Amino acid sequence: MSPKTLSDRIIESVVLPLLGVGGVIALWAIISATVAPSLPNPWKTWEVSKLYVLAPFEKRGELDQGILRFTWYSLVRVAKGYSLALVLGTPLGLLLGMSKSFTKSLDPIIQILRPVSPLAWLPLGLVIFQKPEPAGIFTIAMCSMWPTVLNTALGVRSIPQDYVNVARVLRLSRTKRLFKITLPAALPYMFTGFRLSLGIAWLVIVAAEMLTGAPGVGGFLWQEYNSLIYEHLILCIATIGIVGFLLDRLMSMLEARLRTA
């Protein structure tokens, strides 16, 4: 197979994505003009929302701010909840992978807690913490930690037996075995869990802000829905999707960097 030329790369990375975006916008315009007249068309959405896009960091009120300012509030909450999820989930996953007894003891609990919706965790967080901010962080952590737990455990269990035998022959301590063998060998699985956990954390923050009314993309979306300003709903949905895409790409780049280091 011949190597790709510069024009081929431009077509794949620029032209085709733009065609896809253009097709979605055209379909959106057709649907708003025919099937769903209450759905704002692309031009009207831009006209109503451009103040929030062109002045992205301006603050006019608690829930009347630029879209990037709202995004920043949400990202800060996600960072706190996601960090807590990794702090809790990574050691738990390592223990599950290294100990069969520990797995048999905790696996039923994990399988029960894993599918619980953020709509259930958030009220519990409010009962425990009595404030929406820590309750939201608690909800993010509880919902997003499970991919990290399960993929870390899978990575540890997938370590080749030869590596374990070498560690025994060299009489490595538990600490050296952890940092020299277990973590490097399980890292690809762990990063898969980290990426999935980050995606879930970003999903959960929207629900948490909608329920608590906290300033952020989710809080803004819920306020605009109640105000019947549907153009801003589309702005929020586009923002959520773009930010989620960028977060996943950043995690992918970090994973590639660590693998080649």
TORNU-991686 format. One line per 3 residues: number of its first residue (from 1); their letters; for each residue x, y, z of N, C-alpha, C. Coordinates in nm, 2 decimals, padded with zeros to 4 digits. Layout:
! TORNU-991686
NUM> a> X/Y/Z/X/Y/Z/X/Y/Z  ...
END
This chain:
! TORNU-991686
1> msp> 00.08/-00.12/00.00/00.00/00.00/00.00/00.09/00.13/00.00  00.06/00.22/-00.09/00.14/00.34/-00.11/00.11/00.43/00.01  00.21/00.51/00.06/00.19/00.60/00.17/00.09/00.71/00.13
4> ktl> 00.02/00.77/00.23/-00.08/00.87/00.20/-00.01/01.00/00.17  -00.06/01.07/00.07/-00.01/01.20/00.04/-00.07/01.31/00.13  -00.01/01.43/00.12/-00.07/01.54/00.20/-00.21/01.57/00.17
7> sdr> -00.25/01.56/00.05/-00.39/01.59/00.01/-00.48/01.48/00.07  -00.43/01.36/00.07/-00.52/01.25/00.13/-00.54/01.28/00.28  -00.43/01.32/00.35/-00.44/01.35/00.49/-00.54/01.46/00.52
10> iie> -00.53/01.57/00.43/-00.62/01.68/00.45/-00.76/01.64/00.43  -00.79/01.56/00.33/-00.92/01.51/00.30/-00.98/01.43/00.42  -00.89/01.34/00.48/-00.94/01.26/00.59/-00.96/01.34/00.72
13> svv> -00.87/01.43/00.74/-00.87/01.50/00.87/-00.95/01.63/00.87  -00.97/01.69/00.76/-01.04/01.82/00.75/-01.17/01.81/00.67  -01.16/01.77/00.54/-01.27/01.77/00.45/-01.38/01.68/00.49
16> lpl> -01.35/01.55/00.52/-01.46/01.46/00.56/-01.53/01.50/00.69  -01.45/01.54/00.80/-01.52/01.58/00.92/-01.61/01.70/00.89  -01.57/01.80/00.81/-01.65/01.91/00.78/-01.78/01.87/00.70
19> lgv> -01.76/01.77/00.61/-01.88/01.72/00.54/-01.98/01.66/00.64  -01.93/01.59/00.73/-02.01/01.53/00.83/-02.09/01.63/00.92  -02.02/01.73/00.96/-02.08/01.84/01.04/-02.18/01.91/00.95
22> ggv> -02.15/01.94/00.83/-02.24/02.01/00.74/-02.37/01.93/00.71  -02.35/01.79/00.70/-02.47/01.71/00.68/-02.56/01.71/00.80  -02.50/01.71/00.93/-02.58/01.71/01.05/-02.66/01.84/01.06
25> ial> -02.59/01.95/01.02/-02.66/02.08/01.03/-02.77/02.09/00.93  -02.75/02.04/00.81/-02.85/02.04/00.70/-02.97/01.95/00.75  -02.94/01.84/00.81/-03.05/01.75/00.86/-03.13/01.82/00.97
28> wai> -03.06/01.89/01.06/-03.12/01.97/01.17/-03.21/02.07/01.11  -03.17/02.15/01.01/-03.25/02.25/00.94/-03.38/02.19/00.88  -03.36/02.07/00.82/-03.48/02.01/00.76/-03.58/01.97/00.86
31> isa> -03.53/01.91/00.97/-03.62/01.86/01.08/-03.69/01.98/01.14  -03.62/02.09/01.17/-03.68/02.20/01.23/-03.79/02.27/01.14  -03.77/02.25/01.01/-03.86/02.31/00.91/-03.98/02.23/00.88
34> tva> -03.97/02.10/00.91/-04.08/02.00/00.87/-04.14/01.93/00.99  -04.06/01.84/01.05/-04.11/01.75/01.15/-04.13/01.81/01.28  -04.04/01.90/01.33/-04.04/01.96/01.46/-04.03/02.11/01.45
37> psl> -04.14/02.18/01.42/-04.13/02.33/01.41/-04.09/02.40/01.54  -04.11/02.34/01.65/-04.06/02.40/01.78/-03.91/02.40/01.80  -03.85/02.31/01.72/-03.70/02.30/01.73/-03.64/02.42/01.65
40> pnp> -03.56/02.50/01.72/-03.49/02.62/01.65/-03.40/02.57/01.54  -03.40/02.64/01.43/-03.32/02.61/01.32/-03.17/02.66/01.35  -03.07/02.62/01.27/-02.93/02.65/01.30/-02.91/02.80/01.31
43> wkt> -02.97/02.88/01.21/-02.95/03.02/01.21/-03.01/03.09/01.33  -03.13/03.06/01.37/-03.19/03.12/01.49/-03.11/03.08/01.62  -03.07/02.96/01.62/-02.99/02.91/01.74/-02.86/03.00/01.75
46> wev> -02.80/03.03/01.64/-02.68/03.11/01.65/-02.71/03.25/01.69  -02.82/03.31/01.63/-02.86/03.45/01.66/-02.89/03.46/01.81  -02.96/03.37/01.87/-02.99/03.38/02.01/-02.88/03.35/02.11
49> skl> -02.79/03.26/02.06/-02.68/03.21/02.15/-02.55/03.28/02.13  -02.53/03.36/02.03/-02.40/03.42/01.99/-02.34/03.50/02.10  -02.42/03.57/02.19/-02.37/03.64/02.30/-02.29/03.55/02.39
52> yvl> -02.34/03.43/02.42/-02.27/03.34/02.51/-02.14/03.28/02.45  -02.14/03.28/02.31/-02.02/03.23/02.24/-01.91/03.33/02.22  -01.96/03.45/02.18/-01.86/03.56/02.15/-01.81/03.63/02.27
55> apf> -01.88/03.62/02.38/-01.82/03.67/02.51/-01.82/03.55/02.61  -01.74/03.45/02.58/-01.75/03.32/02.65/-01.72/03.33/02.80  -01.65/03.43/02.85/-01.61/03.43/02.99/-01.68/03.55/03.07
58> ekr> -01.78/03.61/03.00/-01.84/03.73/03.07/-01.94/03.68/03.17  -01.95/03.75/03.28/-02.05/03.72/03.39/-02.14/03.83/03.41  -02.27/03.80/03.38/-02.38/03.90/03.39/-02.47/03.87/03.51
61> gel> -02.47/03.75/03.55/-02.55/03.70/03.67/-02.51/03.56/03.70  -02.57/03.50/03.81/-02.53/03.37/03.86/-02.55/03.27/03.75  -02.66/03.27/03.68/-02.68/03.17/03.57/-02.70/03.25/03.43
64> dqg> -02.63/03.36/03.42/-02.62/03.43/03.29/-02.48/03.47/03.27  -02.40/03.37/03.22/-02.26/03.38/03.20/-02.22/03.32/03.06  -02.10/03.36/03.02/-02.05/03.30/02.89/-02.04/03.15/02.90
67> ilr> -02.05/03.08/02.79/-02.05/02.94/02.79/-01.92/02.87/02.83  -01.81/02.94/02.81/-01.68/02.88/02.86/-01.67/02.90/03.01  -01.73/03.00/03.06/-01.73/03.02/03.21/-01.81/02.91/03.27
70> ftw> -01.92/02.88/03.22/-02.00/02.77/03.27/-01.93/02.64/03.26  -01.86/02.62/03.14/-01.78/02.50/03.12/-01.67/02.49/03.22  -01.61/02.60/03.25/-01.50/02.59/03.35/-01.55/02.55/03.49
73> ysl> -01.67/02.60/03.53/-01.73/02.56/03.66/-01.75/02.40/03.66  -01.80/02.35/03.55/-01.83/02.21/03.54/-01.70/02.13/03.54  -01.60/02.18/03.47/-01.47/02.10/03.46/-01.40/02.10/03.60
76> vrv> -01.41/02.20/03.68/-01.35/02.20/03.81/-01.42/02.09/03.89  -01.55/02.09/03.89/-01.63/01.98/03.97/-01.59/01.85/03.92  -01.58/01.83/03.79/-01.54/01.70/03.73/-01.40/01.66/03.77
79> akg> -01.31/01.76/03.77/-01.17/01.73/03.81/-01.17/01.68/03.96  -01.24/01.74/04.05/-01.25/01.70/04.19/-01.31/01.56/04.20  -01.42/01.54/04.14/-01.49/01.41/04.15/-01.41/01.30/04.08
82> ysl> -01.35/01.33/03.97/-01.27/01.23/03.89/-01.15/01.19/03.97  -01.08/01.29/04.03/-00.96/01.26/04.11/-00.99/01.17/04.23  -01.11/01.20/04.29/-01.15/01.11/04.40/-01.18/00.97/04.35
85> alv> -01.24/00.96/04.23/-01.27/00.83/04.18/-01.14/00.75/04.15  -01.03/00.82/04.10/-00.91/00.75/04.08/-00.84/00.71/04.21  -00.85/00.80/04.31/-00.78/00.77/04.44/-00.85/00.65/04.50
88> lgt> -00.98/00.64/04.49/-01.05/00.52/04.55/-01.04/00.40/04.46  -01.06/00.42/04.33/-01.07/00.31/04.24/-00.95/00.24/04.20  -00.83/00.31/04.19/-00.71/00.24/04.15/-00.66/00.14/04.26
91> plg> -00.65/00.18/04.38/-00.60/00.08/04.48/-00.70/-00.03/04.50  -00.83/00.00/04.49/-00.93/-00.11/04.50/-00.92/-00.21/04.38  -00.89/-00.16/04.26/-00.87/-00.24/04.15/-00.74/-00.33/04.16
94> lll> -00.64/-00.27/04.22/-00.51/-00.34/04.24/-00.54/-00.46/04.34  -00.61/-00.43/04.45/-00.64/-00.53/04.55/-00.72/-00.64/04.49  -00.82/-00.60/04.41/-00.91/-00.71/04.35/-00.83/-00.80/04.25
97> gms> -00.73/-00.73/04.18/-00.65/-00.81/04.09/-00.55/-00.90/04.15  -00.50/-00.87/04.27/-00.40/-00.94/04.34/-00.45/-01.05/04.43  -00.57/-01.03/04.48/-00.62/-01.12/04.58/-00.76/-01.18/04.54
100> ksf> -00.76/-01.31/04.53/-00.88/-01.38/04.49/-00.99/-01.37/04.61  -00.94/-01.38/04.73/-01.03/-01.37/04.84/-01.09/-01.24/04.85  -01.01/-01.13/04.83/-01.07/-01.00/04.83/-01.17/-00.98/04.72
103> tks> -01.15/-01.04/04.60/-01.24/-01.04/04.49/-01.37/-01.10/04.53  -01.37/-01.22/04.58/-01.49/-01.29/04.62/-01.57/-01.22/04.73  -01.50/-01.15/04.81/-01.57/-01.07/04.92/-01.64/-00.95/04.87
106> ldp> -01.57/-00.88/04.77/-01.62/-00.75/04.73/-01.70/-00.75/04.60  -01.67/-00.85/04.52/-01.74/-00.85/04.38/-01.89/-00.83/04.39  -01.96/-00.91/04.48/-02.11/-00.89/04.48/-02.15/-00.74/04.51
109> iiq> -02.07/-00.68/04.61/-02.10/-00.54/04.64/-02.08/-00.45/04.52  -01.97/-00.47/04.45/-01.94/-00.38/04.34/-02.04/-00.40/04.23  -02.09/-00.52/04.20/-02.19/-00.54/04.10/-02.32/-00.48/04.14
112> ilr> -02.35/-00.47/04.27/-02.47/-00.41/04.31/-02.46/-00.25/04.30  -02.35/-00.20/04.34/-02.33/-00.05/04.34/-02.31/00.01/04.20  -02.24/-00.07/04.11/-02.20/-00.02/03.98/-02.31/00.03/03.89
115> pvs> -02.43/-00.03/03.89/-02.54/00.02/03.80/-02.62/00.13/03.86  -02.60/00.17/03.98/-02.68/00.27/04.05/-02.67/00.41/03.98  -02.78/00.47/03.95/-02.79/00.59/03.87/-02.74/00.71/03.95
118> pla> -02.68/00.81/03.89/-02.65/00.94/03.96/-02.77/01.00/04.02  -02.89/00.98/03.96/-03.01/01.03/04.02/-03.04/00.97/04.16  -02.98/00.85/04.19/-03.00/00.79/04.32/-02.88/00.84/04.41
121> wlp> -02.76/00.85/04.36/-02.65/00.88/04.44/-02.66/01.03/04.49  -02.71/01.12/04.41/-02.71/01.26/04.45/-02.79/01.29/04.57  -02.92/01.24/04.58/-02.99/01.26/04.70/-02.92/01.20/04.83
124> lgl> -02.85/01.09/04.81/-02.78/01.03/04.93/-02.66/01.13/04.96  -02.60/01.18/04.86/-02.49/01.28/04.89/-02.54/01.40/04.96  -02.66/01.45/04.92/-02.72/01.56/04.99/-02.75/01.53/05.14
127> vif> -02.80/01.41/05.16/-02.83/01.37/05.30/-02.70/01.36/05.38  -02.59/01.31/05.32/-02.46/01.30/05.39/-02.40/01.43/05.42  -02.39/01.52/05.31/-02.30/01.64/05.32/-02.38/01.76/05.34
130> qkp> -02.52/01.76/05.32/-02.60/01.87/05.34/-02.58/01.99/05.25  -02.49/01.98/05.15/-02.46/02.09/05.06/-02.45/02.03/04.92  -02.49/02.11/04.82/-02.49/02.05/04.68/-02.35/02.03/04.62
133> epa> -02.25/02.12/04.66/-02.12/02.10/04.60/-02.05/01.97/04.63  -02.03/01.94/04.76/-01.97/01.81/04.79/-02.06/01.69/04.75  -02.19/01.71/04.75/-02.28/01.60/04.71/-02.26/01.57/04.56
136> gif> -02.24/01.68/04.48/-02.21/01.65/04.34/-02.08/01.58/04.32  -01.97/01.62/04.39/-01.84/01.56/04.38/-01.85/01.41/04.42  -01.92/01.39/04.53/-01.95/01.25/04.57/-02.02/01.17/04.47
139> tia> -02.12/01.23/04.40/-02.19/01.15/04.30/-02.10/01.12/04.18  -02.02/01.22/04.14/-01.93/01.19/04.03/-01.83/01.08/04.06  -01.78/01.08/04.18/-01.68/00.98/04.22/-01.75/00.84/04.22
142> mcs> -01.87/00.83/04.28/-01.93/00.70/04.30/-01.98/00.64/04.16  -02.01/00.73/04.07/-02.06/00.68/03.94/-01.94/00.65/03.84  -01.83/00.72/03.86/-01.72/00.71/03.76/-01.61/00.62/03.80
145> mwp> -01.61/00.57/03.92/-01.49/00.49/03.97/-01.49/00.35/03.92  -01.61/00.29/03.88/-01.61/00.15/03.85/-01.54/00.11/03.73  -01.53/00.18/03.62/-01.45/00.14/03.51/-01.30/00.13/03.55
148> tvl> -01.26/00.22/03.63/-01.12/00.22/03.68/-01.09/00.09/03.76  -01.19/00.07/03.85/-01.17/-00.05/03.94/-01.17/-00.18/03.86  -01.26/-00.20/03.77/-01.27/-00.33/03.69/-01.15/-00.34/03.59
151> nta> -01.12/-00.23/03.52/-01.01/-00.25/03.43/-00.87/-00.26/03.49  -00.85/-00.20/03.61/-00.73/-00.21/03.68/-00.72/-00.36/03.73  -00.82/-00.41/03.78/-00.82/-00.55/03.83/-00.80/-00.65/03.71
154> lgv> -00.86/-00.62/03.60/-00.83/-00.70/03.48/-00.69/-00.70/03.43  -00.63/-00.58/03.44/-00.49/-00.56/03.40/-00.40/-00.64/03.49  -00.42/-00.64/03.62/-00.34/-00.71/03.71/-00.35/-00.86/03.69
157> rsi> -00.47/-00.91/03.66/-00.49/-01.05/03.64/-00.43/-01.10/03.51  -00.41/-01.00/03.41/-00.36/-01.04/03.28/-00.21/-01.03/03.27  -00.14/-01.00/03.38/00.00/-01.00/03.38/00.06/-01.14/03.35
160> pqd> 00.15/-01.16/03.26/00.20/-01.30/03.22/00.26/-01.36/03.35  00.24/-01.49/03.36/00.30/-01.56/03.47/00.45/-01.56/03.47  00.51/-01.54/03.35/00.66/-01.53/03.35/00.71/-01.41/03.43
163> yvn> 00.64/-01.30/03.42/00.68/-01.18/03.50/00.67/-01.21/03.65  00.57/-01.28/03.69/00.55/-01.32/03.83/00.67/-01.41/03.88  00.70/-01.50/03.79/00.81/-01.60/03.82/00.94/-01.53/03.83
166> var> 00.97/-01.43/03.75/01.09/-01.35/03.75/01.10/-01.28/03.88  00.99/-01.22/03.92/00.99/-01.14/04.05/01.02/-01.23/04.17  00.97/-01.36/04.16/01.00/-01.45/04.27/01.14/-01.49/04.27
169> vlr> 01.20/-01.52/04.15/01.34/-01.56/04.14/01.43/-01.44/04.20  01.40/-01.32/04.16/01.48/-01.21/04.21/01.45/-01.17/04.35  01.34/-01.23/04.41/01.30/-01.20/04.54/01.28/-01.05/04.57
172> lsr> 01.20/-01.00/04.47/01.16/-00.86/04.48/01.06/-00.84/04.60  01.08/-00.73/04.67/00.98/-00.69/04.77/00.84/-00.66/04.71  00.74/-00.65/04.79/00.61/-00.62/04.74/00.60/-00.49/04.68
175> tkr> 00.68/-00.39/04.74/00.68/-00.25/04.68/00.75/-00.25/04.54  00.86/-00.32/04.53/00.93/-00.32/04.40/00.85/-00.40/04.30  00.79/-00.51/04.34/00.70/-00.58/04.25/00.59/-00.50/04.19
178> lfk> 00.53/-00.42/04.28/00.42/-00.33/04.24/00.46/-00.23/04.14  00.58/-00.16/04.17/00.62/-00.05/04.08/00.70/-00.10/03.96  00.77/-00.21/03.97/00.85/-00.26/03.86/00.78/-00.35/03.76
181> itl> 00.68/-00.42/03.81/00.61/-00.53/03.73/00.46/-00.50/03.72  00.39/-00.49/03.83/00.24/-00.49/03.83/00.19/-00.36/03.76  00.24/-00.24/03.80/00.18/-00.12/03.74/00.22/-00.11/03.59
184> paa> 00.35/-00.13/03.55/00.38/-00.11/03.41/00.30/-00.21/03.32  00.29/-00.34/03.37/00.22/-00.44/03.29/00.07/-00.41/03.28  00.01/-00.35/03.39/-00.13/-00.33/03.39/-00.17/-00.19/03.33
187> lpy> -00.07/-00.11/03.30/-00.10/00.03/03.27/-00.20/00.05/03.15  -00.18/-00.03/03.04/-00.28/-00.02/02.93/-00.42/-00.04/02.97  -00.45/-00.14/03.05/-00.58/-00.17/03.10/-00.63/-00.06/03.19
190> mft> -00.54/-00.01/03.27/-00.57/00.10/03.37/-00.62/00.23/03.29  -00.54/00.26/03.19/-00.58/00.38/03.11/-00.71/00.37/03.04  -00.74/00.25/03.00/-00.87/00.23/02.94/-00.98/00.26/03.04
193> gfr> -00.96/00.21/03.17/-01.05/00.25/03.27/-01.05/00.39/03.30  -00.94/00.46/03.30/-00.93/00.60/03.33/-01.01/00.68/03.22  -01.00/00.64/03.10/-01.07/00.71/02.99/-01.22/00.69/03.01
196> lsl> -01.26/00.57/03.04/-01.41/00.54/03.05/-01.46/00.62/03.18  -01.38/00.62/03.28/-01.42/00.69/03.40/-01.44/00.84/03.38  -01.35/00.90/03.30/-01.36/01.04/03.27/-01.48/01.07/03.19
199> gia> -01.51/00.99/03.09/-01.63/01.01/03.01/-01.76/01.00/03.10  -01.76/00.91/03.19/-01.88/00.90/03.28/-01.88/01.02/03.38  -01.77/01.06/03.43/-01.77/01.18/03.51/-01.82/01.30/03.44
202> wlv> -01.79/01.32/03.32/-01.84/01.44/03.24/-01.99/01.42/03.22  -02.04/01.30/03.20/-02.19/01.28/03.18/-02.26/01.31/03.32  -02.20/01.26/03.43/-02.27/01.28/03.56/-02.28/01.42/03.60
205> iva> -02.18/01.50/03.57/-02.18/01.64/03.62/-02.30/01.72/03.56  -02.34/01.68/03.44/-02.46/01.75/03.38/-02.58/01.72/03.46  -02.60/01.59/03.50/-02.72/01.55/03.58/-02.71/01.62/03.72
208> aem> -02.59/01.62/03.78/-02.58/01.67/03.91/-02.61/01.82/03.91  -02.56/01.90/03.81/-02.59/02.04/03.81/-02.74/02.07/03.78  -02.80/01.98/03.70/-02.94/02.00/03.67/-03.02/01.99/03.79
211> ltg> -02.99/01.89/03.87/-03.07/01.86/03.99/-03.04/01.96/04.10  -02.92/02.01/04.12/-02.88/02.11/04.22/-02.90/02.25/04.18  -02.91/02.28/04.05/-02.91/02.42/04.01/-02.78/02.49/04.02
214> apg> -02.67/02.42/04.03/-02.54/02.48/04.05/-02.50/02.55/03.91  -02.42/02.66/03.92/-02.38/02.72/03.79/-02.28/02.62/03.72  -02.31/02.60/03.60/-02.23/02.51/03.51/-02.31/02.48/03.39
217> vgg> -02.26/02.40/03.30/-02.33/02.37/03.18/-02.47/02.30/03.21  -02.47/02.21/03.30/-02.59/02.14/03.33/-02.70/02.23/03.40  -02.65/02.32/03.49/-02.74/02.41/03.56/-02.80/02.51/03.46
220> flw> -02.71/02.56/03.37/-02.76/02.65/03.26/-02.86/02.59/03.17  -02.83/02.46/03.13/-02.92/02.39/03.04/-03.06/02.38/03.11  -03.07/02.34/03.23/-03.19/02.32/03.30/-03.27/02.45/03.31
223> qey> -03.20/02.56/03.35/-03.26/02.69/03.36/-03.32/02.73/03.22  -03.25/02.72/03.12/-03.30/02.76/02.98/-03.41/02.67/02.94  -03.41/02.54/02.97/-03.53/02.46/02.94/-03.66/02.51/03.01
226> nsl> -03.64/02.54/03.14/-03.76/02.59/03.22/-03.80/02.73/03.16  -03.71/02.81/03.10/-03.74/02.94/03.05/-03.79/02.93/02.90  -03.79/02.80/02.85/-03.84/02.78/02.71/-03.74/02.84/02.61
229> iye> -03.62/02.86/02.64/-03.52/02.91/02.54/-03.45/02.79/02.48  -03.51/02.73/02.39/-03.46/02.61/02.33/-03.33/02.62/02.26  -03.30/02.74/02.21/-03.17/02.76/02.14/-03.05/02.74/02.23
232> hli> -03.07/02.77/02.36/-02.96/02.75/02.45/-02.94/02.61/02.49  -03.05/02.53/02.48/-03.04/02.38/02.50/-02.94/02.32/02.40  -02.96/02.37/02.27/-02.87/02.31/02.17/-02.73/02.36/02.19
235> lci> -02.71/02.49/02.23/-02.58/02.53/02.27/-02.51/02.45/02.37  -02.59/02.42/02.48/-02.53/02.34/02.59/-02.50/02.19/02.54  -02.59/02.14/02.46/-02.56/02.00/02.41/-02.44/02.00/02.32
238> ati> -02.42/02.10/02.24/-02.30/02.10/02.15/-02.17/02.12/02.24  -02.19/02.20/02.35/-02.07/02.23/02.44/-02.04/02.10/02.51  -02.14/02.03/02.56/-02.11/01.90/02.63/-02.04/01.80/02.54
241> giv> -02.09/01.79/02.42/-02.03/01.70/02.32/-01.89/01.73/02.29  -01.86/01.86/02.26/-01.73/01.90/02.22/-01.63/01.88/02.33  -01.67/01.92/02.45/-01.58/01.91/02.57/-01.55/01.76/02.60
244> gfl> -01.65/01.68/02.59/-01.63/01.53/02.61/-01.53/01.48/02.51  -01.55/01.52/02.38/-01.46/01.47/02.28/-01.31/01.52/02.31  -01.29/01.64/02.35/-01.16/01.69/02.38/-01.10/01.62/02.50
247> ldr> -01.18/01.60/02.60/-01.13/01.52/02.71/-01.08/01.38/02.68  -01.16/01.32/02.59/-01.12/01.18/02.55/-00.99/01.19/02.47  -00.97/01.29/02.38/-00.85/01.30/02.30/-00.73/01.33/02.39
250> lms> -00.75/01.41/02.49/-00.64/01.44/02.58/-00.59/01.32/02.65  -00.69/01.24/02.70/-00.65/01.12/02.77/-00.58/01.02/02.67  -00.63/01.01/02.55/-00.56/00.93/02.45/-00.42/00.97/02.42
253> mle> -00.40/01.10/02.42/-00.26/01.15/02.39/-00.17/01.12/02.51  -00.22/01.14/02.63/-00.15/01.11/02.75/-00.11/00.96/02.76  -00.21/00.88/02.72/-00.18/00.73/02.73/-00.07/00.70/02.63
256> arl> -00.08/00.75/02.51/00.02/00.73/02.40/00.16/00.77/02.45  00.17/00.89/02.52/00.29/00.94/02.57/00.35/00.85/02.67  00.27/00.80/02.76/00.32/00.72/02.87/00.37/00.58/02.82
259> rta> 00.30/00.53/02.71/00.34/00.40/02.66/00.47/00.41/02.59  00.50/00.52/02.53/00.63/00.53/02.46/00.74/00.58/02.54  00.71/00.63/02.67/00.81/00.68/02.76/00.90/00.57/02.81
END
